Amino acid sequence: MLRWTVIFLIIAIVAAVLGFTGIASGAAAAAKIVFYIFIVIFLISLIFGRTKGRV
């Protein structure tokens, strides 16, 4: 999941350097969405990992 965030970030940077603002903003938006999904999944696994050890 984090790999997709990095890929979209690189696409956004390359597109911004080349001046394709529409493509850059689209790739940056996709990178943000994937990053937030990654954070949520990480927090959920962290919480369930702690509770599983105490059972």
GIRAKA-V786956 format. One line per field, one symbol per residue. ss: DSSP state (@ for helix, = for strand, . for the rest). phi: phi as a letter, one per 40 degrees, with the letter a starting at -180 (. if undefined). psi: psi as a letter, one per 20 degrees, with the letter a starting at -180 (. if undefined). Layout:
ss: ???
phi: ???
psi: ???
//
This chain:
ss: .@@@@@@@@@@@@@@@@@..@@@@@@@@@@@@@@@@@@@@@@@@@@@@@@@@@@.
phi: .cccccccccccccccccgcccccccccccccccccccccccccccccccccccc
psi: ghghggghgggggghhhijnhggghghhghhgghghgggghggghgghhghhhi.
//
